[in-house]
Amino acid sequence: MSINIGIVGHGFMGHEHEAMLTKMDGINVVAIADIDPEQLSDVKPGIRRYSTAEELILDPDVDTVLIAANNNQHRNLTLRAAQAGKNVLCEKPVALSVKELDEMNEACRKHGVKFTVHQQRRYDPDFRTIKEIYDAGTLGKVYSVKSQLYGFNGNMHDWHVYLHEGGGMLYDWGVHLLDQMLWMIDGKVESVFASVRNVINREVDDYFQILLSFDNGITAEVELGTYYLSDKDHWFERHWFIAGNSGTAYVDGFDPKGQICRTAHLLENVSGKRTMTAAGPTRSFGPPPKGLLITEPLPQINTCHADFFENYKRAYRGEEPFIVQIPQTRRVLQLMEAARESAVKHASIPFGL
Ligand SMILES: NC(=O)c1ccc[n+]([C@@H]2O[C@H](COP(=O)([O-])OP(=O)(O)OC[C@H]3O[C@@H](n4cnc5c(N)ncnc54)[C@H](O)[C@@H]3O)[C@@H](O)[C@H]2O)c1
């Protein structure tokens, strides 16, 4: 059974979806809609073109509406598609608020249509590497996880700089980075403390640092900045760091490089040995005794974004659940709202979810 998809919004992400889905078995892209005629000029032959979402939603051959329009359009398009009895696969952030999401979810429930969200970064190789290390439990009791993404050139493009469009980095990448963290760490977030800043953008955030205290003792940090100026020969940096009481691991880059490092036995106390550094002598930060550290390569991960749609196909047929469940996306939105509140109040916000 093939799934007939209609894509609403043929900009950056709409083109990505068209390119990927037209190569996949079991999915047909039957229609594409965009309000900008220019964006319809290169729709692949055989795919119907519509200048309004309404026409696409009413096309009887469209079975799932993939919403890839600007963030501020997600609510209305979802409500309309659900009302017309179409399944909804919505781009992230699914909604601009928890309130919007609740309306959308209720409409999908009422009209008996499937509803999930394109959070395909659950299949990013760097994230899956860290998740596999976390799940393996070989670092002892994990107490710290960090996820960091820095851009060096200040790029905030197009409508992403406007508040009313749902712009800003928290809605753009933050929703992915928080989703990854919440999906991986098996605990409740007790409290949230955040800094959310407009460093160079007038209307929207382009930097955030969010600290999550989990009830299992883990503190997770998610930090993103688009304006970390640098003359390095690359334009962004992606880092993961995870630390437990018997090992640590770091994973750098989307094509992950890094290492796991564990101790043969714990050393709570050693006799102080003086080591000289450029910043003076130290005993705590000298080299480890020989033989203490065991290094391991990172696990080999073989995932890609097409895996999201492989899950979509199986879940559509009822063979497994959708990887992205609406209550999970709701928790991420709740967390984003708590982070914004924390940033305004300069205070830790109790969360309890
Ligand atoms: N999952 C990811 O990794 C990822 C990556 C990039 C963007 N996105 C998401 O995809 C969505 C689109 O982002 P983008 O970067 O492609 O934006 P974009 O501006 O490149 O494209 C959006 C397109 O939607 C069209 N559009 C807007 N309102 C419409 C409507 N009511 N009906 C029909 N067409 C409409 C616009 O004309 C435009 O062509 C956003 O929600 C964004 O967050 C997701």
The ligand as a Gaussian input file, in Angstrom:
#p B3LYP/6-31G(d) Opt

LIG

0 1
 N       12.994000      19.343000       9.984000
 C       13.978000      20.129000       9.603000
 O       15.145000      19.818000       9.730000
 C       13.651000      21.453000       8.970000
 C       14.647000      22.192000       8.296000
 C       14.283000      23.420000       7.728000
 C       12.984000      23.889000       7.854000
 N       12.069000      23.135000       8.536000
 C       10.692000      23.604000       8.718000
 O       10.042000      23.602000       7.451000
 C        9.105000      24.676000       7.392000
 C        9.429000      25.532000       6.176000
 O       10.695000      26.095000       6.366000
 P       11.592000      26.506000       5.114000
 O       12.941000      26.787000       5.647000
 O       11.425000      25.505000       4.036000
 O       10.898000      27.872000       4.686000
 P       10.852000      28.497000       3.238000
 O       10.536000      29.931000       3.434000
 O       12.078000      28.152000       2.461000
 O        9.616000      27.757000       2.554000
 C        8.306000      27.901000       3.015000
 C        7.389000      27.903000       1.807000
 O        6.046000      27.833000       2.270000
 C        5.259000      28.674000       1.441000
 N        4.024000      28.991000       2.150000
 C        3.895000      29.784000       3.255000
 N        2.614000      29.790000       3.678000
 C        1.939000      28.979000       2.841000
 C        0.578000      28.570000       2.771000
 N       -0.325000      28.980000       3.658000
 N        0.217000      27.738000       1.767000
 C        1.127000      27.299000       0.858000
 N        2.427000      27.650000       0.884000
 C        2.827000      28.467000       1.869000
 C        6.161000      29.854000       1.142000
 O        5.751000      30.571000      -0.013000
 C        7.509000      29.174000       0.982000
 O        7.773000      28.845000      -0.358000
 C        9.246000      25.431000       8.725000
 O        8.265000      24.997000       9.607000
 C       10.616000      25.033000       9.224000
 O       10.735000      25.067000      10.626000
 C       12.391000      21.944000       9.077000

